Amino acid sequence: MITRGLLAPGERLKEAELADSMAVSRGPVREAISILERDGLIETLRHRGARVITLTFDDIEEVYSLRLAIERLAMERCAARVAPETLAKMDDVVARMKALGPDDDHVALDLEFHDLVYEAADHTRLQRTWNLLRSQVSMFLNARLDRDHFRASAWSEHAELRDVLASGDPAAAAAAVERHIGWTLRRIRETRAADPDTPATGPLSGPGPRGKTGL
């Protein structure tokens, strides 16, 4: 609910109401809130309970600079060892991206592709780092995603990533993800510099080179 934007930034999470709405006791709700806090999606305030975080530009820049760093390594390792079965799964994700409708979950499909990259990278600590970052990436993408633009170009971007992985060239794979994700990081910094009052979860200032989504 948080990562998909169904709960607004700053919205309070009330254990009793959540438990009633899901027909469970408070115990599982309390445990879920603890996990969400660990994942950086909520914050707990003394005597005020838990609330959904409000992403600042500092938060987003940290998330995307870290994402770029770990995804370079993931792409390098994936290119060196990717199996035909993984490439076939990537082909399936790209095909579903191409067929996306306006009401489909665009971000979930995007992250599914990148999950395959991390899985194929075969690096336990790298995977753990991605798992911790993933929810915040999802939250940011759902806040700023231009779905029409995504449907038009995301499938071809991810097809390019798939092809460079299939080539088995780690350096080319790292360069490809630098173009793919690095654009978003640059636009975050440029948008903030141009207008510090722009909402951190608002749209960035236009499509990237060759219409890139940078997701």
Backbone as CSV, one residue per row, in Angstrom:
resi,resn,N_x,N_y,N_z,CA_x,CA_y,CA_z,C_x,C_y,C_z
1,MET,0.819,-1.207,0.000,0.000,0.000,0.000,0.858,1.264,0.000
2,ILE,1.969,1.223,0.770,2.834,2.392,0.839,3.608,2.556,-0.461
3,THR,4.232,1.457,-0.936,5.061,1.559,-2.132,4.239,1.923,-3.354
4,ARG,2.947,1.584,-3.377,2.092,1.904,-4.515,1.395,3.255,-4.361
5,GLY,1.700,3.967,-3.291,1.146,5.304,-3.112,-0.279,5.326,-2.589
6,LEU,-0.766,4.193,-2.056,-2.135,4.155,-1.540,-2.241,4.795,-0.166
7,LEU,-1.109,4.907,0.516,-1.032,5.671,1.762,-0.152,6.881,1.505
8,ALA,-0.635,8.045,1.867,0.063,9.284,1.541,1.254,9.515,2.465
9,PRO,2.287,10.212,1.973,3.398,10.590,2.841,2.888,11.346,4.066
10,GLY,3.383,10.985,5.239,2.964,11.630,6.475,1.727,11.017,7.110
11,GLU,1.058,10.108,6.407,-0.168,9.508,6.946,0.159,8.600,8.123
12,ARG,-0.618,8.713,9.197,-0.383,7.903,10.387,-0.937,6.502,10.197
13,LEU,-0.226,5.540,10.793,-0.653,4.147,10.765,-1.165,3.789,12.157
14,LYS,-2.453,3.514,12.241,-3.064,3.209,13.529,-3.276,1.700,13.632
15,GLU,-2.616,1.104,14.619,-2.632,-0.351,14.741,-4.045,-0.911,14.795
16,ALA,-4.893,-0.305,15.606,-6.246,-0.842,15.799,-7.039,-0.814,14.491
17,GLU,-6.962,0.310,13.767,-7.707,0.427,12.510,-7.180,-0.549,11.467
18,LEU,-5.856,-0.684,11.388,-5.276,-1.610,10.423,-5.652,-3.049,10.759
19,ALA,-5.610,-3.397,12.044,-5.970,-4.752,12.458,-7.432,-5.052,12.122
20,ASP,-8.310,-4.098,12.397,-9.737,-4.289,12.094,-9.962,-4.445,10.594
21,SER,-9.282,-3.620,9.790,-9.508,-3.657,8.340,-9.028,-4.961,7.728
22,MET,-8.023,-5.602,8.357,-7.483,-6.857,7.827,-7.967,-8.076,8.608
23,ALA,-8.825,-7.826,9.603,-9.400,-8.913,10.415,-8.322,-9.769,11.057
24,VAL,-7.314,-9.107,11.655,-6.251,-9.807,12.371,-6.062,-9.124,13.717
25,SER,-5.277,-9.771,14.585,-4.963,-9.160,15.866,-3.900,-8.084,15.674
26,ARG,-3.613,-7.343,16.730,-2.616,-6.280,16.624,-1.190,-6.817,16.484
27,GLY,-0.960,-8.050,16.932,0.387,-8.620,16.881,0.983,-8.626,15.485
28,PRO,0.307,-9.208,14.482,0.846,-9.193,13.118,1.009,-7.782,12.556
29,VAL,0.107,-6.871,12.923,0.209,-5.488,12.458,1.454,-4.835,13.046
30,ARG,1.694,-5.075,14.330,2.880,-4.504,14.984,4.157,-5.046,14.342
31,GLU,4.141,-6.333,14.020,5.305,-6.936,13.368,5.519,-6.342,11.979
32,ALA,4.417,-6.148,11.227,4.520,-5.567,9.888,5.055,-4.145,9.949
33,ILE,4.612,-3.376,10.947,5.101,-2.005,11.100,6.597,-2.006,11.381
34,SER,7.056,-2.958,12.185,8.489,-3.070,12.469,9.284,-3.351,11.193
35,ILE,8.763,-4.214,10.327,9.433,-4.529,9.059,9.455,-3.300,8.149
36,LEU,8.340,-2.578,8.094,8.276,-1.378,7.260,9.243,-0.311,7.739
37,GLU,9.418,-0.214,9.053,10.386,0.743,9.582,11.802,0.326,9.208
38,ARG,12.084,-0.970,9.282,13.406,-1.474,8.886,13.691,-1.171,7.419
39,ASP,12.639,-1.260,6.587,12.796,-1.015,5.147,12.812,0.467,4.797
40,GLY,12.664,1.328,5.806,12.754,2.764,5.568,11.492,3.385,4.993
41,LEU,10.343,2.706,5.141,9.098,3.224,4.570,8.248,3.981,5.582
42,ILE,8.473,3.740,6.860,7.749,4.471,7.894,8.738,4.920,8.960
43,GLU,8.292,5.847,9.780,9.079,6.282,10.924,8.187,6.260,12.155
44,THR,8.753,5.904,13.272,8.011,5.853,14.527,8.418,7.026,15.396
45,LEU,7.439,7.818,15.809,7.686,9.002,16.618,7.236,8.753,18.053
46,ARG,8.028,9.187,18.994,7.721,8.984,20.407,6.364,9.590,20.767
47,HIS,5.508,8.772,21.347,4.169,9.167,21.788,3.232,9.552,20.641
48,ARG,3.663,9.355,19.390,2.809,9.738,18.262,2.572,8.587,17.285
49,GLY,3.192,7.470,17.528,2.969,6.308,16.684,3.780,6.349,15.395
50,ALA,3.337,5.565,14.430,4.061,5.420,13.164,3.378,6.220,12.063
51,ARG,4.183,6.685,11.126,3.622,7.377,9.972,4.477,7.078,8.740
52,VAL,3.865,7.207,7.576,4.558,6.989,6.314,5.602,8.093,6.128
53,ILE,6.796,7.715,5.693,7.841,8.718,5.508,7.484,9.677,4.372
54,THR,8.035,10.857,4.445,7.964,11.818,3.353,9.351,11.897,2.729
55,LEU,9.467,11.447,1.495,10.770,11.421,0.839,11.239,12.842,0.519
56,THR,12.449,13.162,0.921,13.075,14.433,0.572,14.028,14.208,-0.603
57,PHE,14.521,15.290,-1.178,15.514,15.150,-2.240,16.769,14.445,-1.726
58,ASP,17.140,14.698,-0.478,18.295,14.010,0.085,18.050,12.499,0.109
59,ASP,16.853,12.099,0.535,16.508,10.677,0.563,16.619,10.062,-0.826
60,ILE,16.012,10.730,-1.800,15.950,10.175,-3.153,17.341,10.118,-3.783
61,GLU,18.144,11.148,-3.536,19.504,11.134,-4.078,20.320,10.003,-3.462
62,GLU,20.143,9.772,-2.157,20.839,8.661,-1.516,20.392,7.330,-2.105
63,VAL,19.078,7.164,-2.266,18.546,5.912,-2.806,19.085,5.652,-4.214
64,TYR,19.056,6.673,-5.067,19.453,6.457,-6.460,20.969,6.386,-6.648
65,SER,21.734,7.104,-5.834,23.185,6.967,-5.948,23.618,5.581,-5.486
66,LEU,22.982,5.068,-4.428,23.286,3.708,-3.981,22.794,2.684,-4.993
67,ARG,21.603,2.915,-5.540,21.091,1.979,-6.536,22.024,1.892,-7.744
68,LEU,22.493,3.023,-8.207,23.383,3.013,-9.364,24.661,2.236,-9.063
69,ALA,25.207,2.425,-7.857,26.450,1.750,-7.494,26.272,0.237,-7.447
70,ILE,25.196,-0.220,-6.814,25.033,-1.671,-6.690,24.561,-2.298,-7.998
71,GLU,23.829,-1.523,-8.810,23.339,-2.123,-10.050,24.461,-2.253,-11.085
72,ARG,25.467,-1.404,-11.030,26.636,-1.611,-11.886,27.262,-2.976,-11.588
73,LEU,27.476,-3.244,-10.310,28.074,-4.519,-9.924,27.163,-5.681,-10.308
74,ALA,25.859,-5.527,-10.083,24.924,-6.599,-10.430,24.945,-6.892,-11.928
75,MET,24.969,-5.843,-12.751,24.987,-6.041,-14.196,26.295,-6.685,-14.649
76,GLU,27.417,-6.260,-14.072,28.710,-6.860,-14.424,28.710,-8.353,-14.116
77,ARG,28.277,-8.701,-12.928,28.279,-10.110,-12.526,27.251,-10.917,-13.321
78,CYS,26.103,-10.319,-13.571,25.065,-11.006,-14.341,25.564,-11.312,-15.754
79,ALA,26.217,-10.348,-16.387,26.710,-10.546,-17.754,27.712,-11.689,-17.824
80,ALA,28.465,-11.879,-16.752,29.506,-12.902,-16.750,28.966,-14.307,-16.512
81,ARG,27.691,-14.419,-16.058,27.222,-15.749,-15.662,25.746,-16.001,-15.972
82,VAL,25.081,-15.092,-16.696,23.640,-15.259,-16.910,23.339,-16.530,-17.701
83,ALA,22.307,-17.243,-17.266,21.917,-18.498,-17.894,20.822,-18.254,-18.929
84,PRO,20.704,-19.132,-19.915,19.631,-18.985,-20.911,18.247,-18.923,-20.278
85,GLU,18.054,-19.633,-19.173,16.748,-19.624,-18.508,16.411,-18.225,-17.981
86,THR,17.424,-17.524,-17.464,17.198,-16.163,-16.967,16.899,-15.211,-18.118
87,LEU,17.620,-15.362,-19.217,17.360,-14.524,-20.389,15.938,-14.748,-20.902
88,ALA,15.466,-15.988,-20.844,14.095,-16.280,-21.278,13.083,-15.593,-20.359
89,LYS,13.370,-15.569,-19.051,12.481,-14.870,-18.111,12.486,-13.365,-18.391
90,MET,13.652,-12.825,-18.735,13.727,-11.403,-19.076,12.932,-11.109,-20.341
91,ASP,13.006,-12.009,-21.311,12.216,-11.841,-22.537,10.726,-11.788,-22.208
92,ASP,10.299,-12.623,-21.268,8.889,-12.644,-20.870,8.482,-11.328,-20.216
93,VAL,9.357,-10.797,-19.345,9.051,-9.518,-18.698,8.956,-8.402,-19.736
94,VAL,9.902,-8.379,-20.677,9.895,-7.350,-21.718,8.617,-7.448,-22.554
95,ALA,8.193,-8.673,-22.876,6.960,-8.861,-23.656,5.752,-8.337,-22.890
96,ARG,5.719,-8.561,-21.588,4.599,-8.055,-20.777,4.659,-6.539,-20.640
97,MET,5.875,-5.976,-20.595,5.995,-4.513,-20.596,5.399,-3.930,-21.876
98,LYS,5.690,-4.579,-22.985,5.215,-4.085,-24.281,3.697,-4.114,-24.362
99,ALA,3.077,-5.041,-23.622,1.616,-5.206,-23.675,0.899,-4.512,-22.517
100,LEU,1.612,-3.689,-21.743,1.016,-3.044,-20.578,-0.205,-2.204,-20.946
101,GLY,-1.217,-2.286,-20.086,-2.376,-1.405,-20.205,-2.265,-0.277,-19.202
102,PRO,-3.101,0.742,-19.326,-2.987,1.912,-18.452,-3.210,1.605,-16.979
103,ASP,-3.942,0.538,-16.662,-4.247,0.227,-15.264,-3.358,-0.868,-14.687
104,ASP,-2.400,-1.358,-15.462,-1.505,-2.404,-14.977,-0.453,-1.827,-14.033
105,ASP,0.173,-2.708,-13.258,1.178,-2.278,-12.286,2.529,-2.153,-12.985
106,HIS,2.817,-0.972,-13.478,4.026,-0.719,-14.253,5.290,-0.926,-13.418
107,VAL,5.292,-0.402,-12.197,6.489,-0.453,-11.371,6.832,-1.889,-10.977
108,ALA,5.828,-2.684,-10.645,6.082,-4.077,-10.269,6.782,-4.825,-11.393
109,LEU,6.394,-4.566,-12.620,6.998,-5.246,-13.761,8.438,-4.768,-13.974
110,ASP,8.662,-3.469,-13.815,10.014,-2.938,-13.922,10.937,-3.588,-12.890
111,LEU,10.480,-3.654,-11.648,11.305,-4.224,-10.590,11.500,-5.723,-10.772
112,GLU,10.531,-6.390,-11.374,10.682,-7.814,-11.643,11.883,-8.068,-12.555
113,PHE,12.064,-7.212,-13.554,13.216,-7.357,-14.446,14.523,-7.197,-13.651
114,HIS,14.595,-6.157,-12.835,15.825,-5.909,-12.089,16.061,-6.971,-11.011
115,ASP,14.985,-7.540,-10.473,15.143,-8.666,-9.546,15.886,-9.824,-10.217
116,LEU,15.583,-10.076,-11.476,16.250,-11.148,-12.209,17.747,-10.877,-12.359
117,VAL,18.093,-9.606,-12.554,19.509,-9.237,-12.664,20.233,-9.559,-11.357
118,TYR,19.652,-9.146,-10.238,20.297,-9.386,-8.946,20.363,-10.874,-8.618
119,GLU,19.327,-11.600,-8.950,19.328,-13.048,-8.704,20.445,-13.725,-9.501
120,ALA,20.591,-13.344,-10.770,21.612,-13.953,-11.623,23.019,-13.519,-11.230
121,ALA,23.143,-12.356,-10.559,24.460,-11.884,-10.141,25.102,-12.811,-9.112
122,ASP,24.266,-13.562,-8.386,24.760,-14.592,-7.467,25.739,-14.021,-6.441
123,HIS,25.243,-13.032,-5.697,26.072,-12.337,-4.703,25.158,-12.054,-3.505
124,THR,25.346,-12.823,-2.423,24.401,-12.780,-1.306,24.273,-11.391,-0.696
125,ARG,25.371,-10.724,-0.444,25.308,-9.407,0.203,24.771,-8.337,-0.745
126,LEU,25.059,-8.475,-2.006,24.489,-7.557,-3.001,22.974,-7.725,-3.058
127,GLN,22.512,-8.956,-3.053,21.073,-9.234,-3.053,20.409,-8.660,-1.806
128,ARG,21.074,-8.805,-0.668,20.516,-8.297,0.583,20.395,-6.769,0.533
129,THR,21.400,-6.115,-0.025,21.359,-4.651,-0.138,20.207,-4.218,-1.035
130,TRP,20.016,-4.896,-2.166,18.903,-4.587,-3.059,17.562,-4.810,-2.361
131,ASN,17.447,-5.875,-1.598,16.192,-6.151,-0.901,15.839,-5.024,0.064
132,LEU,16.845,-4.446,0.717,16.605,-3.350,1.653,16.232,-2.053,0.923
133,LEU,16.771,-1.867,-0.264,16.551,-0.626,-1.019,15.292,-0.685,-1.874
134,ARG,14.877,-1.857,-2.240,13.847,-2.065,-3.256,12.534,-1.351,-2.939
135,SER,12.089,-1.414,-1.694,10.805,-0.804,-1.337,10.836,0.708,-1.508
136,GLN,11.964,1.333,-1.183,12.062,2.783,-1.344,12.134,3.172,-2.821
137,VAL,12.804,2.345,-3.638,12.794,2.570,-5.085,11.362,2.491,-5.603
138,SER,10.630,1.476,-5.167,9.242,1.312,-5.605,8.385,2.515,-5.208
139,MET,8.569,2.987,-3.986,7.803,4.142,-3.498,8.061,5.370,-4.358
140,PHE,9.327,5.632,-4.667,9.677,6.787,-5.486,9.128,6.657,-6.896
141,LEU,9.273,5.469,-7.502,8.806,5.278,-8.878,7.299,5.451,-8.982
142,ASN,6.560,4.927,-8.024,5.110,5.076,-8.064,4.689,6.531,-7.906
143,ALA,5.514,7.327,-7.218,5.179,8.737,-7.017,5.416,9.565,-8.264
144,ARG,6.397,9.183,-9.110,6.778,10.053,-10.221,6.551,9.454,-11.595
145,LEU,6.055,8.211,-11.658,5.994,7.512,-12.933,5.013,8.160,-13.913
146,ASP,5.489,8.405,-15.126,4.644,8.810,-16.236,4.265,7.525,-16.986
147,ARG,3.067,7.016,-16.736,2.708,5.698,-17.260,2.644,5.654,-18.785
148,ASP,2.189,6.720,-19.417,2.143,6.740,-20.887,3.552,6.641,-21.460
149,HIS,4.473,7.406,-20.876,5.851,7.374,-21.351,6.481,6.009,-21.082
150,PHE,6.170,5.441,-19.922,6.716,4.125,-19.574,6.269,3.072,-20.586
151,ARG,4.970,3.062,-20.902,4.468,2.051,-21.847,5.110,2.220,-23.220
152,ALA,5.444,3.445,-23.582,6.000,3.698,-24.914,7.453,3.269,-25.039
153,SER,8.221,3.358,-23.942,9.662,3.172,-24.102,10.328,2.198,-23.157
154,ALA,9.694,1.833,-22.049,10.378,0.993,-21.055,10.729,-0.375,-21.609
155,TRP,9.839,-0.934,-22.429,10.115,-2.286,-22.935,11.381,-2.310,-23.785
156,SER,11.581,-1.271,-24.612,12.766,-1.263,-25.476,14.039,-1.025,-24.667
157,GLU,13.949,-0.181,-23.617,15.105,0.023,-22.745,15.527,-1.276,-22.081
158,HIS,14.561,-2.013,-21.581,14.884,-3.252,-20.884,15.300,-4.349,-21.869
159,ALA,14.792,-4.284,-23.086,15.274,-5.210,-24.116,16.757,-4.958,-24.399
160,GLU,17.165,-3.688,-24.387,18.579,-3.360,-24.583,19.422,-3.912,-23.442
161,LEU,18.930,-3.773,-22.206,19.660,-4.323,-21.066,19.777,-5.837,-21.186
162,ARG,18.693,-6.482,-21.585,18.712,-7.937,-21.751,19.749,-8.344,-22.794
163,ASP,19.793,-7.620,-23.900,20.714,-7.981,-24.986,22.174,-7.788,-24.586
164,VAL,22.458,-6.731,-23.843,23.848,-6.513,-23.446,24.274,-7.570,-22.424
165,LEU,23.343,-8.022,-21.601,23.660,-9.119,-20.684,23.938,-10.406,-21.457
166,ALA,23.145,-10.637,-22.486,23.334,-11.839,-23.305,24.666,-11.829,-24.030
167,SER,25.226,-10.648,-24.275,26.504,-10.548,-24.980,27.674,-11.038,-24.140
168,GLY,27.462,-11.095,-22.808,28.511,-11.577,-21.930,29.628,-10.591,-21.677
169,ASP,29.392,-9.306,-21.908,30.425,-8.270,-21.751,30.138,-7.461,-20.483
170,PRO,30.851,-7.736,-19.367,30.571,-7.020,-18.116,30.742,-5.505,-18.223
171,ALA,31.759,-5.046,-18.943,31.978,-3.601,-19.057,30.831,-2.925,-19.806
172,ALA,30.365,-3.568,-20.877,29.242,-3.017,-21.634,27.969,-3.026,-20.790
173,ALA,27.803,-4.057,-19.957,26.621,-4.136,-19.101,26.624,-3.017,-18.068
174,ALA,27.800,-2.735,-17.475,27.899,-1.646,-16.502,27.613,-0.298,-17.166
175,ALA,28.117,-0.114,-18.381,27.871,1.143,-19.103,26.392,1.298,-19.444
176,ALA,25.737,0.192,-19.779,24.314,0.248,-20.142,23.462,0.673,-18.957
177,VAL,23.761,0.136,-17.777,22.949,0.505,-16.614,23.296,1.908,-16.133
178,GLU,24.507,2.363,-16.395,24.858,3.756,-16.114,23.972,4.692,-16.931
179,ARG,23.748,4.362,-18.195,22.852,5.181,-19.029,21.408,5.062,-18.544
180,HIS,21.026,3.852,-18.154,19.634,3.567,-17.797,19.210,4.249,-16.501
181,ILE,20.040,4.133,-15.466,19.697,4.671,-14.150,20.386,5.998,-13.878
182,GLY,21.571,6.175,-14.444,22.318,7.405,-14.190,21.573,8.650,-14.622
183,TRP,20.766,8.542,-15.694,19.993,9.702,-16.130,19.063,10.182,-15.025
184,THR,18.393,9.248,-14.333,17.473,9.642,-13.276,18.202,10.365,-12.157
185,LEU,19.350,9.855,-11.768,20.120,10.509,-10.715,20.518,11.922,-11.133
186,ARG,20.946,12.087,-12.370,21.311,13.436,-12.838,20.105,14.359,-12.838
187,ARG,18.950,13.843,-13.263,17.744,14.682,-13.309,17.254,15.048,-11.916
188,ILE,17.412,14.151,-10.962,17.076,14.469,-9.573,17.888,15.675,-9.120
189,ARG,19.189,15.632,-9.394,20.066,16.731,-8.974,19.767,18.024,-9.729
190,GLU,19.495,17.903,-11.027,19.216,19.090,-11.830,17.876,19.719,-11.448
191,THR,16.864,18.877,-11.203,15.542,19.384,-10.823,15.623,20.117,-9.495
192,ARG,16.361,19.552,-8.564,16.514,20.184,-7.261,17.260,21.515,-7.381
193,ALA,18.312,21.541,-8.191,19.100,22.766,-8.347,18.298,23.867,-9.025
194,ALA,17.455,23.487,-9.993,16.685,24.477,-10.738,15.565,25.084,-9.912
195,ASP,14.962,24.267,-9.038,13.842,24.761,-8.237,13.789,23.976,-6.928
196,PRO,14.421,24.489,-5.888,14.459,23.776,-4.604,13.081,23.524,-4.011
197,ASP,12.061,24.272,-4.467,10.716,24.099,-3.924,9.911,23.019,-4.645
198,THR,10.487,22.429,-5.699,9.801,21.348,-6.399,9.618,20.169,-5.448
199,PRO,8.394,19.581,-5.378,8.204,18.416,-4.509,9.161,17.291,-4.884
200,ALA,9.751,16.665,-3.881,10.737,15.615,-4.138,10.136,14.424,-4.865
201,THR,8.837,14.189,-4.679,8.200,13.063,-5.351,7.404,13.509,-6.576
202,GLY,7.607,14.745,-6.999,6.955,15.212,-8.216,7.693,14.732,-9.446
203,PRO,7.153,15.018,-10.640,7.810,14.581,-11.869,9.137,15.289,-12.063
204,LEU,10.070,14.588,-12.681,11.318,15.209,-13.078,11.076,15.998,-14.356
205,SER,12.110,16.679,-14.821,11.862,17.687,-15.852,11.950,17.160,-17.283
206,GLY,11.262,16.059,-17.549,11.143,15.614,-18.929,11.847,14.319,-19.208
207,PRO,11.590,13.692,-20.368,12.201,12.419,-20.697,13.684,12.565,-20.937
208,GLY,14.384,11.448,-20.750,15.831,11.442,-20.913,16.228,11.294,-22.360
209,PRO,17.532,11.115,-22.605,18.010,10.954,-23.976,17.349,9.758,-24.629
210,ARG,16.931,9.945,-25.872,16.234,8.910,-26.631,14.986,8.437,-25.896
211,GLY,14.371,9.361,-25.109,13.124,9.032,-24.426,13.273,8.087,-23.263
212,LYS,14.457,8.016,-22.656,14.679,7.032,-21.598,13.836,7.310,-20.375
213,THR,13.345,6.235,-19.749,12.596,6.354,-18.497,13.520,6.420,-17.302
214,GLY,14.698,5.783,-17.397,15.632,5.761,-16.275,15.133,4.967,-15.090
215,LEU,14.309,3.943,-15.342,13.776,3.143,-14.253,14.486,1.820,-14.094
